[in-house]
Amino acid sequence: MPKDIAAFRDWLANDAAQPEAGWHGPICLPSATTGAKLLVLTDMPGEAFDDPALPFDAAQARFMSAMLSSIGLTIGDVAFAPLTYRRPPGGLIDDETAANLGRRMRHYLSLARPKAALILGDRTNRAVNTTQGAATPGHLSEINIESGILKVAALASPEHLMRRPIAKAKSWQTLCLLQGVVAA
């Protein structure tokens, strides 16, 4: 895989061997930002995302903005990366493809070197965070990537959080832990 973030993004967008190369729809590449306070990972771009740098539809973007502001961040402070740069047919990813995308994303995280990461959605967490369950109460998980150890928090997908107030309330404790890392 490419060794710098610009080459990595170019490789994603132009390599015919990428799973997304055969999928249709607009492209949302991972952020070109390095050293962001926080990098938010999601499974795939929303069905109606407007901004190629933000993989969420308008309602999800407003929700993310509110969630980030609750920990003192703005959309502009954060880098975003979808596990897949296009929506797969039917919005489904098979296990083998998810494992390959997870390896690819861990490499990207090593290039991007964020201070911390917020993983949205269970399938994204399973693909990227292969140590799942390493977090103990009051602590964030850690992912061992090529550039070192990355502190991560995992929450439900934006769709789930928006529909279920109880899930949103439970995410607050995790966001507070994350706030401590990004503010340090």
N, C-alpha and C positions, 0 to 999 in steps of 0.2 A: 504494500500500500504506500501511497505517496508520503513523503516525510515533512511536508509543510502544508499549512491549511489551505493556501491558494491552490496548490497542485491537487490536494485532496478534493476540493470542491469541483475543480475542472474534471478530474477523474470521474467523480460521481455523475456529473452532467453529460459527459461525452463517451463513457465506456459502455459499449453495447452489451457487455457481460453482466452489468448490474441488473438485478431483478426488475427494477422499475422501468428499465429501457423498453420493455415490452408492454408496459401499462400506458393507458391514455390519461390525459388531463394535465392541468398546470403543474409546474414544478415549484417546490419550496425547498431549497437547499439549506443545510445547516448554516448557521451564522459564520461569517468570516472573522468574527471578533475573537481575540485571544486575551486571556486573563480577566474575563468578565467576573463581576462579583458573584453572579449566579447564572447558571445555564439551565434552562428549562427544557426537558426532553418530553416529547409526546409521541404517540405511536405513528401518526400520519397527519398530513394536512387535513383540515376540516373540509367538508363538502363544498363550502362556499367561501373559502378564505379569499380576502381581497389583496392582502399585502404579501408579496413573495418572501418577505423577511419574517413574517408572523404566521405560523401555521394554524390559525384559528379563524372561525367565522366571526362576524361582528359581535354576536352575543357572548361567545366564548372569550373574545378579546376584552370586552368590558369586564367580564367576570375575572379574568386573569389580572387585569389592571387593578381591580379592587382588592384582590387577594394579595398582590404584590405590595400595594400601598399599605396594607395592614401590617407589613413588616418593614416599612420604610423605604421601599423600592418603587421605581417607576418602570414602565415597559422599556424605556430608553436605557435603564441601568442593566438590563438583562439580555442575555443572548438566548436564542431559541434554536432548537434542532428537532426535526421529526425523525423518527427511526427510519421511515420510508419517505423519500422526497416526492413521491406521488401516491395518491390513494390507490390501493390495489383493487382489482375487480371485486365488487361485493363488499369491500372493506375488510376482507379476510386475509390473514397471513398464516401459511402453514408452519408447523413447528421447525422444520429444517431451514426454511427461509428466515424465520425469526431468529434462530441461533446464528446464522450467518450475518444478519443485520446487526445483531447484538455485538458480535466481534468487530464489525465495521465501526459501530458507534463507539465502542471502547477505544479504538484507535483514534477516532475523531476527538474524543474527550482528552486523550493524551496530547494531541496537537493543540487543542483549544485552551487547555490548562485553566479552567475556571476555578474560582475559589471554592465553590460548592455547586452541587447539581440538585435540581428538583425533578424527580421522575414522575410523570403523570400517567396513570393507568397501569393495571396489573400486567397486561401483556408486555408493555414496555419494560416494566420492572423485571419481569422474568427473563426477558431477552438480554438486558444490559447488566443487571445486578445478579451475577451468578452466585454470589454468596448469600443471597436472600435470607433474612432472619438473623444476620449478624448484629443488628441493632438491638440494644437492650433498652429498657425503659429509661427515658431521660437522655438518650444518646442517639446520634445519627448512625446510619450504616456507613460503611466504607467500601469503596471499590478500589482494588489494586489495578492501576493502569500503568502503561509504560513510563509515564512521567512521574509516577509516585502514587500516593494514596489520596483518593478524592472522597470527601464527605458528601453523602447523598441523603436526601429525604424522599420518601415515596408516598404519593397520595393517589387517591382514586382519579379517574379521568375527569376532565372538566364537565363532560356531559353528566356523569354520575353525581358529581358535587353540586351541580346546578339543580338537579332534580331532587336531591335528597338532603334536606337541611341537617339531618342528624349526622350525615357523613361530613358535611361542611363544618359542623361544630367540632367533630372529632379531629379534623385536620388542623385545627388551631394550635394544638400542643406541638405538633410536628413543625408547623411554620415558626413557632416561637424558638424552637431549637435551631432551626435554619437561620433565623434572624441573628442569633448569637454568633454564628460562624461568619456570615457575610458582613456583619458590622465590625468584627474584630480587625 
